[in-house]
Amino acid sequence: MNQYIFILEIVGTIAFAISGALVAMKSKMDFFGVVITGVITATFGGIMRDIVLGSVPPSAFSNPVYVVVASVTSVIVFLFAYFNVNTNKITQKNAYKNFLLIADAIGLGVFTAVGVRVAFFLHPTSHSFLLVFCGVLTGVGGGLFRDICVNQLPQIFHTDVYAIASIIGAIPCAMLMRAGNISLGIWVGIGVTILVRALAILHKWSLPVAKNIHD
């Protein structure tokens, strides 16, 4: 099980690092900024989760493989863009947007489920609220700090159904784990989160926004 979870964490780390690096390059950051933003996107949600759970130092520091994987992934993404590899595809607005959305959705699904599992492993008798909270925090925390770093309104507060997708995926994930179905809970959490996020993008679902508000 531990190796299985580790593989999922690496997949999520790569996906979120790609997402962070792409956003950083769009914001005209230099090489260092791209790498740091990729690492932050891939690890910050897990760092905040571990602090909430009292697991210190956070796994990103006690096991640097996640930072290394995120760094290498960000470097590769930067080099592809810098040396104009497949420029006609990478630089197209739609291609960039689709690649970012896919990477972000995968990372969101994987880290939501992993976050629930980590909370359940450390506190197996805790209330489901803690499990769901840690799943969502792991899923959206990195993207939240990424957007702050590039000086834009965090995606979770205005874009489609993002954090809500994480919540919807984390709930059955937590329920299944508390019932003893840990492996099934992980896959259901990943699948439901990605599915809801994909449907939100496809059908342009979004939460209501208050209008006609004046200073």
N, C-alpha and C positions, 0 to 999 in steps of 0.2 A: 504493500500500500504506500509506503513512504517513497519508493522509487516512482511509483505511478503519480503521486502528487507532485514530486519533483519535476517530472516531465511536463505536467500541466503548467506548473509555475514557469518553467523555461519558455513554453509556448506563449503564455501570457506576457512574459517579460519581453520577448522578441516583438510581439504584436504592438504592445504599448510603446516600446522604444522606437519602432517605425513611425507610429503616430506622433510621438513627441518630436522626432527629428524632422518630419515633414512640416509640422506647424512652425518649428523654429526656422527652417529654411524659408518658408513663406514670409516670415517676419524679418527676413534679411539678417539673421544672426550669422556670426562667423563660425568657424570650425568648432571652437571651444564651446560656444553657446549652443550649437546643435547637439553636441555630445552630452553636455550637462542637462539640457532640456529632455533629451531622450532618456537619460538615466533617471531624472526626477519623475518623469511620467510613468516609468516602469516600476519604480520602487517606493514612491512616496506614500501611496495608499497602504501598502503593507507596513511601512514604518509607523504610520499613525495608528493602524490596527494593533500592532504589537505594543505600542505605548499604552493604548486603552486597556489592553488585556494584561498589562504588567509584565510582558515578556521582554526584558531588557538584558543586553542590548538587542535591538530589533534584528531580525534575521538578515536584513540587507547588510548589516555591519558584521555580524558574527559569521556569516557565510557569504563572502564577497563574490561568489560566482554570479549572483544576480546582477551586481554592478558591472562585472566584467562582460557578461553577455549583453547587457543593455548598451554598454560603451562600444563594443565591437559592432553590434547591429547599427548603432547610430553612425559610426565611422563608415560602414559600408554604404548606408543610405546617402551620406554626404558625398562619398567618392563617386557614386553613380551619377549624382547630379553635377558634381564639380567637373567631371571629365565627359559630361554630356553623353552618357551611355543611354541609348534609346531616347534621345532628347525629344524627338517628335511625339513620344508617348508620355514621358514623365512630365513634361512642361505643359501639356494640354490641361486646361482647367478641369474638364470633366474627368480625365484620367486621374489627376491628382486628388480630386474630391472623392472619387470612388475608392481609390486605394486607401485613403485616409479613413473613410467610413468603414471599410472592411476590417482594417487592422484594429480600429477602435472598438468595433463590435465584438471581435474575437477576444481582445484583451478584457473588455468589460465582462463578457460571459465567464471567461476562465477565472478572473480574479474575484468575481462575485462568489462563485462556488468555492474557490480556495479559501476565501476569507471566512465563509461560514464554517468550513471544515476545520480551519485553524482554531476558531473560537470554540467549536464543539470539542475538539481534542484537548484544549487547555481547561475548559470549563464544561464538562459533559452534563452536569446537572443544572446548568444555568437556564434561565428563561429564554424562550425563542427570540424575544426582542433583542437580546444581546447578540445572538447568532446572526440575525438579519441585519442588525446595525453594522456589525463587523464586516459582513459580506458586502454591503453597499459602500461602506467606507473604503474597503480594499478596492472595489471596482471603480469608484469615481474619484478617489482622493488624488491619484496621480494626475489625472486630467484636469482636476480643479487647480492644482498648483502649477501645472503646465501653462494654463491660460493666464494665470496671474503673472507668471514669468514673462510672457510675451505681451503683457499689458492689454489684455482683452477680457471682456465680460465672460466669466466662466460658462462653458458650454452647458453645464447642468442646469443653469438658471434661465436659459432662453431657447435652447435648440431641441426641437422635436420632443420625443419621449426618451430621455436618456437615463437619469437617475431612477425614474419610475420603472423602466425596464429592469434595472438592477434589483429594485425592491420586489417586483413581481417574480423574478427568478429566484431571489433569495428565500422567499417564504416557503415554497414547496421543498426547496433544498434543505432548509432547516427542519421542516416537519418530517421529511423522510429520514434524515440523520437521527433525529430524536427517537424515531421508530426503529432504529437499528439498521436501516438500509443506507449505509454511508456511500458506497459506490454508486448506487442508483441516484441518490440525492445529488451527488456531484454532477452526473451527466444531465439530470433533469434541470438543475440550476443553470448549467452552461447553456443547454438547449433552449430553455424558456427565455432566458435573458437575451440571447442572440436573436431568437425568433421575434420577440416583442420589439426589439430595437430595429430589426430588419423591416417589420411591418410598419413601424412608425415612419421609417425613411421612405418606404415604398408608397405609402398612402398619405404621407405628409401630416401625420398626427402631431398635434401639439396641445399643450395645456392653454387654457384661456389667459389672456393678457388684459389687464385693465387699460382702457383707452380714455381719451379726453381728460387726462390728468395734466394740469398746468402748474407751473411754478408759481 
